[in-house]
Amino acid sequence: MPDSHQEFTLTPVGHVSSTLTDRASAPKQGTEGAPEAWLIFEPVVVPALDGLRPGDRVFVLTWLHLSPRDVLRVHPRDDQSTPLRGVFATRSPDRPNPIGLHPVEILEVAGRRVRVRGLEALDNTPVLDVKPILPGEPGA
Amino acid sequence: MPDSHQEFTLTPVGHVSSTLTDRASAPKQGTEGAPEAWLIFEPVVVPALDGLRPGDRVFVLTWLHLSPRDVLRVHPRDDQSTPLRGVFATRSPDRPNPIGLHPVEILEVAGRRVRVRGLEALDNTPVLDVKPILPGEPGA
């Protein structure tokens, strides 16, 4: 069994530039009216973008920097009339490791800037990773 | 623009118990013959599992602890005849923040142990998060 007290360090590879600035008014999912947004990558990781093309569907992983990490159960979708549920059974941003997972479509790749459709993350949210959605896997 | 030198700290919420012990022989995707595996959660996060049921499809997020983080371009699927490609356009485990994203099916929930189908992560891989795959989103 591994050491349960280990820690790992994340370094953002970029950040979100979006007109969404307020958690209360942001859509809860990208399919619920998220505007177009830009991913602005650090210059040092630009080679990692090689091969991304408009039309590609990818997962963007973010660090939900405004989320409390000590919440283990929530009312799904902030609806107080819904019974409490474990955060691992919800997509609440409040969770021990607040990593956001966002399926988006790439619209444009311009140097270290990538324009996407369907991203509900707030302006300035740190970006951790981008992964293509594979044919044949859930998400294709 | 946010501070590009910020860092974030991840704390594992559990680990993988699997018969897969060797990166070279492990399947590259969970659909490519991954065995059943157990997720063993830390006792403190057990409330976060409330509501997970057999048959649920979830994403498991892991920390790919054996992966180098300074690789920005790879030959997809370790095939040297394929041109180099940016890691953000591949699912290579080698990437700046080596977070693994694994769609799996829950088979059994037993206290702090959850048995899953379709997980290609190696034995002892740290688990960071679990998220349900939502109806209507890619992955449903």
Interface residues (C-beta under 8 A of the other chain):
Chain A: M1 P2 S4 Q6 E7 F8 T9 L10 T11 P12 V13 H15 Q29 G30 T31 I40 E42 V45 P47 A48 L49 D50 G51 L52 D56 R57 V58 F59 L61 W63 H65 L72 R73 L84 R85 G86 V87 F88 A89 T90 R91 R95 P96 N97 I99 L101 P103 N124 P126 L128 D129 V130 K131 P132 I133 L134 G136 E137 P138 G139 A140
Chain B: M1 P2 S4 Q6 E7 F8 T9 L10 T11 P12 V13 H15 Q29 G30 T31 I40 E42 V45 P47 A48 L49 D50 G51 L52 D56 R57 V58 F59 L61 W63 H65 L72 R73 L84 R85 G86 V87 F88 A89 T90 R91 R95 P96 N97 I99 L101 P103 N124 P126 L128 D129 V130 K131 P132 I133 L134 G136 E137 P138 G139 A140
